[in-house]
Amino acid sequence: MLPKIIRYMKGFIRIRVTGYSTERFLNACCHKGISLWELQPVQGAYEMNISIQGFRQLKPIIRKTGTKVVIVKRLGLPFFLHKYHRRRFFIAGAFICVCLTILMSHYIWNINITGNQTYTDDTLLKFLAEKNVANGMPKSEVDCDRIVKDIRKEYDDIIWVSASIQGSRLIIQIKENEDSMDTSTITSDNTTEILPTDIIADHDCVITEIISRNGVPAVEKGTEVKQGDILVSGQVPVTDDSGEIISYQYYEADADIRGRTTIVYQEKMQMTYEEKEYLSVEKEEYYLSIGNYRLRFASIHNQYDSWEMHGWEKQLKFGENFYLPIFYGIRDAKPYKSINKKYSAKEVQQILSDKFEEYCKDLEKKGVEIIENDVKIYTESEKAEARGTLTVIMSIGTSAPSQLLEIPVQEEQDESGE
């Protein structure tokens, strides 16, 4: 890459060599130390690139070999400047553009965050802004180690963070904790101690099935439970030969539990709606944004009361990682008139039925079995409503920290029975 840049800065010439002794011409150039590159046969001749200094040394070689040399193209910065030497403002503008590009390459113009699921980009960018990390800051002021520590300190469920600079981008990669509950703790001797978790009911229901893998079931099939009741305990009692509890073993309770419960369903809608009648008029605006300044071409202003705005925007970049603080895009304004209409009874029935059917499909995807449906549609002058209850069999239970049980203290009696 560097040799190409040097050749372009010095300038070079594309020549075509014809005659009966073109091989002698090439050998003579090699003997004189004249550099030739990108040699190609073209219609009984040869084309090649040669430096300006090398071209000036060709006269004796051409005379000696009887060849003919024709200039095909002049390339490089010296020829470019000579061609546009009268266009001083153009050259000055190009020079300023290059200088500004080099200057802007020392700043961050794009912050890219990947791996986040719980927290949105806007949330994390706002937090970084509070720590003075934002677009437009010099690269020299970016402390990647500090960014990593700040994010880890602020968000406990982010377990891994990486920050790096590539081009004019600050790339932050994070990994969130997939388990929302930490069920272990570190003791004073640096060993890991498991803290027990129970499975508790998250709905009022009647248990229809329970298969326990870890822990002690606290209910059985047919048991009626309330929300918050313990279904499976993570504390397994350890007994002695006489059946007395002497300690507990701790586990993360794990079980498949299903129960019969009732779900309340409600869906409302207005009887009237607004329909948009789009007009044939369409306003289009192109714009270029540099920092806080925006240059507009055409205008989207119009005399209509209502219109929709559509468009797109892109940030200027070179390659994958060299972003610039320059944005360009298009905005379209489509005027429309609002017409108030009213649904018919049949349309209301269809809309609410479709929404209820979609709701039931979502339940089935989650493994919920619907065994009874008592949902009805009620219509009034201004609104309509589908409401009622569904009796379902569904997965029951959620994890919760276990309340540690106390070990019973056995009173000792002396041999005399006192």
C-alpha positions as CSV (number, residue, x, y, z in Angstrom):
1,M,0.0,0.0,0.0
2,L,2.8,2.5,1.0
3,P,4.7,2.1,-2.4
4,K,1.5,2.8,-4.3
5,I,1.0,6.0,-2.2
6,I,4.6,7.1,-2.8
7,R,4.3,6.5,-6.6
8,Y,1.0,8.5,-6.7
9,M,2.6,11.4,-4.8
10,K,5.6,11.5,-7.2
11,G,3.6,10.8,-10.3
12,F,4.1,8.2,-13.0
13,I,3.4,7.5,-16.7
14,R,1.6,4.7,-18.6
15,I,3.5,4.0,-21.8
16,R,3.2,1.7,-24.8
17,V,6.3,0.2,-26.4
18,T,6.2,-1.1,-30.0
19,G,8.8,-2.5,-32.4
20,Y,10.8,-5.6,-33.1
21,S,13.1,-5.4,-30.1
22,T,10.7,-4.8,-27.2
23,E,12.5,-7.6,-25.2
24,R,15.8,-5.7,-25.7
25,F,14.0,-2.6,-24.4
26,L,12.9,-4.3,-21.3
27,N,16.3,-5.8,-20.7
28,A,18.0,-2.4,-21.2
29,C,15.7,-0.8,-18.7
30,C,16.5,-3.5,-16.2
31,H,20.2,-3.0,-16.8
32,K,19.9,0.7,-16.2
33,G,17.8,0.2,-13.0
34,I,14.7,1.8,-14.4
35,S,11.6,0.4,-12.5
36,L,8.7,-0.9,-14.6
37,W,5.5,-2.3,-13.2
38,E,2.0,-3.6,-14.3
39,L,3.5,-4.9,-17.6
40,Q,0.8,-6.1,-20.0
41,P,0.8,-7.3,-23.7
42,V,-1.6,-5.2,-25.8
43,Q,-2.2,-5.8,-29.6
44,G,1.4,-6.8,-30.4
45,A,2.9,-4.2,-28.0
46,Y,3.5,-3.8,-24.3
47,E,2.0,-1.4,-21.9
48,M,3.7,-0.6,-18.6
49,N,4.0,2.1,-15.9
50,I,7.2,4.0,-15.4
51,S,8.3,6.8,-13.1
52,I,8.8,10.4,-14.4
53,Q,12.6,10.1,-13.7
54,G,12.8,6.8,-15.5
55,F,10.9,8.1,-18.5
56,R,13.6,10.9,-18.9
57,Q,16.3,8.2,-19.2
58,L,14.6,6.3,-22.1
59,K,16.1,8.3,-25.1
60,P,19.4,6.3,-25.5
61,I,17.5,3.0,-24.9
62,I,14.9,3.8,-27.6
63,R,17.6,4.8,-30.1
64,K,19.7,1.7,-29.4
65,T,16.8,-0.8,-29.6
66,G,14.8,0.8,-32.4
67,T,11.6,0.8,-30.5
68,K,8.8,3.4,-30.3
69,V,7.4,4.7,-27.0
70,V,4.0,6.4,-26.8
71,I,2.5,8.0,-23.7
72,V,-0.9,6.4,-22.9
73,K,-1.8,8.2,-19.7
74,R,-0.3,10.5,-17.1
75,L,-1.1,9.6,-13.5
76,G,-0.4,10.8,-10.0
77,L,-0.6,14.0,-7.9
78,P,1.7,16.2,-10.0
79,F,-0.4,15.7,-13.2
80,F,-3.6,16.2,-11.2
81,L,-2.4,19.5,-9.8
82,H,-1.2,20.6,-13.2
83,K,-4.5,19.8,-14.8
84,Y,-6.5,21.8,-12.3
85,H,-3.9,24.5,-11.5
86,R,-6.3,27.2,-12.7
87,R,-9.0,26.0,-10.4
88,R,-7.4,27.2,-7.2
89,F,-10.6,27.2,-5.2
90,F,-11.2,23.5,-6.1
91,I,-7.7,22.6,-5.1
92,A,-7.9,24.6,-1.9
93,G,-11.3,23.0,-1.0
94,A,-9.8,19.5,-1.7
95,F,-6.8,20.3,0.5
96,I,-9.1,21.6,3.3
97,C,-11.3,18.5,3.0
98,V,-8.3,16.2,3.4
99,C,-7.1,18.2,6.4
100,L,-10.5,18.1,8.0
101,T,-10.8,14.3,7.4
102,I,-7.4,13.8,9.1
103,L,-8.4,16.0,12.0
104,M,-11.8,14.3,12.5
105,S,-10.1,10.9,12.5
106,H,-8.8,11.8,16.0
107,Y,-12.3,11.9,17.4
108,I,-15.0,9.4,18.2
109,W,-18.1,9.7,15.9
110,N,-19.9,6.5,16.4
111,I,-20.5,4.4,19.6
112,N,-21.6,0.8,18.8
113,I,-23.0,-1.4,21.5
114,T,-23.6,-5.1,21.0
115,G,-24.8,-8.0,23.2
116,N,-27.3,-6.0,25.2
117,Q,-30.8,-7.4,25.5
118,T,-32.2,-6.1,28.8
119,Y,-30.8,-2.6,28.4
120,T,-31.5,-0.6,25.2
121,D,-28.8,1.3,23.4
122,D,-30.4,4.6,24.4
123,T,-30.2,3.6,28.1
124,L,-26.5,2.7,27.9
125,L,-25.6,5.7,25.7
126,K,-27.3,8.0,28.3
127,F,-25.3,6.4,31.1
128,L,-22.1,6.8,29.1
129,A,-22.9,10.5,28.4
130,E,-23.2,11.0,32.2
131,K,-19.6,9.7,32.4
132,N,-18.5,12.2,29.6
133,V,-18.3,9.5,27.0
134,A,-20.1,10.7,23.8
135,N,-19.8,11.2,20.1
136,G,-17.3,14.0,19.3
137,M,-14.9,13.3,22.2
138,P,-11.1,13.0,21.4
139,K,-9.7,9.5,21.2
140,S,-7.0,10.5,23.6
141,E,-9.6,11.1,26.3
142,V,-11.3,7.7,25.9
143,D,-10.3,5.4,28.8
144,C,-11.6,2.0,27.8
145,D,-10.6,0.4,31.2
146,R,-12.6,3.1,33.0
147,I,-15.6,2.5,30.7
148,V,-15.6,-1.2,31.5
149,K,-15.4,-0.6,35.2
150,D,-18.2,2.0,35.2
151,I,-20.6,-0.3,33.3
152,R,-19.8,-3.3,35.5
153,K,-20.3,-1.2,38.6
154,E,-23.6,0.4,37.5
155,Y,-25.2,-2.8,36.1
156,D,-24.9,-5.8,38.3
157,D,-26.4,-8.2,35.8
158,I,-23.8,-7.4,33.1
159,I,-21.1,-9.9,33.8
160,W,-18.6,-9.1,31.0
161,V,-17.7,-5.9,29.2
162,S,-15.2,-5.0,26.5
163,A,-14.4,-1.6,25.1
164,S,-12.1,-0.8,22.2
165,I,-11.5,1.8,19.5
166,Q,-11.5,1.0,15.8
167,G,-11.1,3.8,13.4
168,S,-13.5,6.6,14.6
169,R,-15.7,4.1,16.4
170,L,-16.0,3.1,20.1
171,I,-17.1,-0.5,20.1
172,I,-18.6,-1.8,23.4
173,Q,-19.4,-5.5,23.7
174,I,-21.3,-6.7,26.7
175,K,-22.7,-10.0,28.0
176,E,-25.6,-10.1,30.4
177,N,-26.2,-12.7,33.1
178,E,-28.7,-15.2,31.8
179,D,-29.8,-16.2,35.3
180,S,-31.5,-13.3,37.1
181,M,-30.9,-14.9,40.5
182,D,-27.6,-15.6,42.1
183,T,-28.0,-18.7,44.2
184,S,-24.4,-18.9,45.5
185,T,-22.2,-17.0,47.9
186,I,-18.5,-17.0,48.7
187,T,-17.5,-18.0,52.2
188,S,-14.6,-16.7,54.2
189,D,-12.4,-19.6,53.2
190,N,-13.1,-18.8,49.5
191,T,-15.4,-21.8,49.0
192,T,-18.7,-21.6,47.2
193,E,-21.8,-22.2,49.3
194,I,-25.1,-22.8,47.6
195,L,-28.1,-20.9,49.0
196,P,-31.4,-22.7,48.7
197,T,-34.3,-21.5,46.5
198,D,-37.9,-22.6,46.6
199,I,-40.5,-22.8,43.9
200,I,-43.5,-20.8,44.9
201,A,-47.0,-20.5,43.2
202,D,-47.4,-17.5,40.9
203,H,-51.1,-18.1,40.5
204,D,-54.0,-19.3,42.6
205,C,-54.6,-22.8,41.2
206,V,-55.3,-26.5,41.7
207,I,-52.2,-28.7,41.1
208,T,-52.7,-31.2,38.3
209,E,-49.2,-32.5,37.9
210,I,-45.9,-32.2,39.8
211,I,-42.6,-33.9,39.0
212,S,-39.8,-32.9,41.3
213,R,-36.1,-33.2,40.3
214,N,-34.4,-31.2,43.2
215,G,-35.9,-30.3,46.5
216,V,-38.8,-31.6,48.6
217,P,-42.4,-31.3,47.2
218,A,-44.7,-29.4,49.6
219,V,-47.9,-30.2,47.7
220,E,-49.3,-33.0,45.7
221,K,-51.7,-33.5,42.8
222,G,-55.2,-32.1,43.6
223,T,-53.9,-29.6,46.2
224,E,-55.4,-26.2,46.0
225,V,-52.8,-23.5,46.5
226,K,-52.7,-19.7,46.7
227,Q,-50.2,-17.3,45.1
228,G,-47.0,-17.3,47.1
229,D,-47.4,-20.8,48.6
230,I,-44.3,-23.0,48.6
231,L,-44.6,-25.8,46.1
232,V,-41.1,-27.3,46.3
233,S,-38.6,-26.5,49.1
234,G,-34.9,-26.3,48.4
235,Q,-34.1,-27.4,51.9
236,V,-33.9,-31.2,52.3
237,P,-33.8,-32.4,55.9
238,V,-31.2,-34.8,57.1
239,T,-32.3,-37.1,60.0
240,D,-30.5,-39.3,62.4
241,D,-31.3,-43.0,63.2
242,S,-34.2,-41.9,65.5
243,G,-35.7,-39.8,62.7
244,E,-34.9,-36.4,64.3
245,I,-33.8,-33.6,61.9
246,I,-30.1,-32.8,62.6
247,S,-29.4,-30.5,59.6
248,Y,-30.5,-29.5,56.1
249,Q,-29.0,-29.9,52.7
250,Y,-29.5,-26.9,50.4
251,Y,-30.5,-27.1,46.7
252,E,-31.9,-25.0,44.0
253,A,-35.4,-26.4,43.8
254,D,-36.3,-27.7,40.3
255,A,-39.6,-29.3,39.2
256,D,-42.2,-29.4,36.4
257,I,-45.5,-28.2,37.9
258,R,-48.8,-27.7,36.1
259,G,-52.0,-26.4,37.6
260,R,-55.6,-25.5,36.7
261,T,-56.3,-21.8,37.1
262,T,-58.5,-19.0,35.7
263,I,-57.3,-16.2,33.5
264,V,-59.2,-12.9,33.1
265,Y,-59.4,-11.7,29.5
266,Q,-60.4,-8.1,28.5
267,E,-60.1,-6.3,25.2
268,K,-61.6,-2.9,24.4
269,M,-62.1,-0.9,21.2
270,Q,-63.8,2.3,20.1
271,M,-66.7,2.0,17.7
272,T,-65.4,4.9,15.6
273,Y,-62.1,5.2,13.8
274,E,-60.1,7.6,11.7
275,E,-59.4,6.7,8.0
276,K,-56.7,8.6,6.1
277,E,-57.4,9.8,2.6
278,Y,-54.0,10.5,1.1
279,L,-53.7,13.4,-1.4
280,S,-51.8,13.4,-4.6
281,V,-49.4,16.0,-3.2
282,E,-46.1,14.8,-1.9
283,K,-43.3,17.0,-0.6
284,E,-39.7,15.7,-0.6
285,E,-36.6,17.1,1.1
286,Y,-33.0,16.1,0.8
287,Y,-30.7,17.2,3.6
288,L,-27.1,17.1,4.7
289,S,-26.2,17.4,8.5
290,I,-22.8,18.4,9.8
291,G,-22.8,18.5,13.6
292,N,-25.7,20.8,14.6
293,Y,-26.0,22.4,11.2
294,R,-28.4,21.1,8.5
295,L,-28.4,22.0,4.9
296,R,-31.7,21.4,3.2
297,F,-32.5,21.0,-0.5
298,A,-36.2,21.6,-1.4
299,S,-38.7,21.9,1.4
300,I,-41.4,19.8,3.1
301,H,-43.5,22.7,4.3
302,N,-47.1,22.8,3.2
303,Q,-50.5,24.3,4.1
304,Y,-52.2,21.0,5.1
305,D,-53.2,20.3,8.7
306,S,-52.2,16.7,8.7
307,W,-49.4,14.8,7.0
308,E,-47.2,11.7,7.5
309,M,-43.4,11.9,7.6
310,H,-41.3,9.2,6.1
311,G,-37.6,9.1,5.4
312,W,-34.2,7.6,6.1
313,E,-30.8,8.8,7.4
314,K,-27.3,7.5,7.0
315,Q,-23.9,8.4,8.5
316,L,-21.0,9.0,6.2
317,K,-18.2,6.5,6.6
318,F,-15.1,5.2,4.8
319,G,-14.7,1.5,5.1
320,E,-16.2,-0.2,8.1
321,N,-14.8,1.7,11.1
322,F,-14.0,5.3,9.9
323,Y,-17.2,7.3,10.6
324,L,-17.5,11.0,10.1
325,P,-20.0,13.4,11.8
326,I,-21.8,13.9,8.6
327,F,-25.3,12.6,8.0
328,Y,-27.4,12.6,4.8
329,G,-31.0,11.6,4.2
330,I,-34.4,12.1,2.6
331,R,-37.7,13.2,4.2
332,D,-41.1,12.8,2.6
333,A,-44.3,14.5,3.7
334,K,-47.5,13.0,2.6
335,P,-50.6,15.1,3.3
336,Y,-53.9,13.4,4.1
337,K,-57.4,14.2,5.2
338,S,-59.0,12.4,8.2
339,I,-62.4,10.9,7.7
340,N,-64.3,9.6,10.8
341,K,-66.1,6.3,10.3
342,K,-67.9,3.8,12.4
343,Y,-67.5,0.1,12.6
344,S,-70.5,-2.1,11.9
345,A,-71.6,-4.7,14.4
346,K,-70.2,-7.4,12.1
347,E,-66.9,-5.7,11.8
348,V,-66.7,-5.3,15.6
349,Q,-67.4,-9.0,16.0
350,Q,-64.7,-9.9,13.5
351,I,-62.0,-7.6,15.0
352,L,-62.5,-8.7,18.6
353,S,-62.8,-12.4,17.6
354,D,-59.5,-12.1,15.6
355,K,-57.8,-10.5,18.6
356,F,-59.1,-13.2,21.0
357,E,-58.0,-15.9,18.6
358,E,-54.5,-14.5,18.4
359,Y,-54.4,-14.3,22.2
360,C,-55.3,-18.0,22.4
361,K,-52.7,-18.9,19.9
362,D,-50.0,-17.1,22.0
363,L,-51.2,-19.0,25.0
364,E,-50.9,-22.3,23.2
365,K,-47.4,-21.5,22.0
366,K,-46.4,-21.0,25.7
367,G,-47.8,-24.5,26.5
368,V,-51.1,-23.3,28.0
369,E,-54.0,-25.7,27.5
370,I,-57.4,-24.0,27.4
371,I,-60.2,-26.2,28.8
372,E,-63.0,-23.8,29.2
373,N,-63.9,-20.5,27.5
374,D,-66.3,-18.0,29.0
375,V,-65.5,-14.8,26.9
376,K,-68.3,-12.8,25.4
377,I,-68.5,-9.6,23.4
378,Y,-70.5,-6.6,24.7
379,T,-71.3,-3.6,22.4
380,E,-72.3,-0.1,23.4
381,S,-72.8,3.1,21.4
382,E,-69.3,4.4,21.7
383,K,-67.2,1.3,22.5
384,A,-67.2,-2.5,22.4
385,E,-65.5,-4.9,24.7
386,A,-64.7,-8.6,24.8
387,R,-64.4,-9.9,28.4
388,G,-64.6,-13.0,30.4
389,T,-62.5,-15.8,31.9
390,L,-60.5,-18.7,30.5
391,T,-60.0,-21.9,32.6
392,V,-56.6,-23.2,31.6
393,I,-53.9,-25.7,32.6
394,M,-50.5,-24.1,32.6
395,S,-47.0,-24.2,34.1
396,I,-47.0,-23.0,37.6
397,G,-44.2,-21.8,39.9
398,T,-41.3,-19.3,40.1
399,S,-38.0,-19.4,41.9
400,A,-37.6,-17.4,45.2
401,P,-35.0,-17.3,47.9
402,S,-35.7,-19.9,50.6
403,Q,-36.2,-18.8,54.2
404,L,-33.6,-20.8,56.1
405,L,-35.2,-23.2,58.6
406,E,-33.9,-23.5,62.1
407,I,-32.6,-26.9,63.2
408,P,-34.7,-28.2,66.2
409,V,-32.7,-28.2,69.5
410,Q,-33.1,-31.5,71.4
411,E,-33.2,-31.1,75.2
412,E,-30.9,-33.5,77.0
413,Q,-32.0,-35.3,80.1
414,D,-29.7,-36.7,82.7
415,E,-29.8,-40.3,83.6
416,S,-31.8,-39.7,86.8
417,G,-34.7,-38.3,84.8
418,E,-34.5,-34.9,86.5
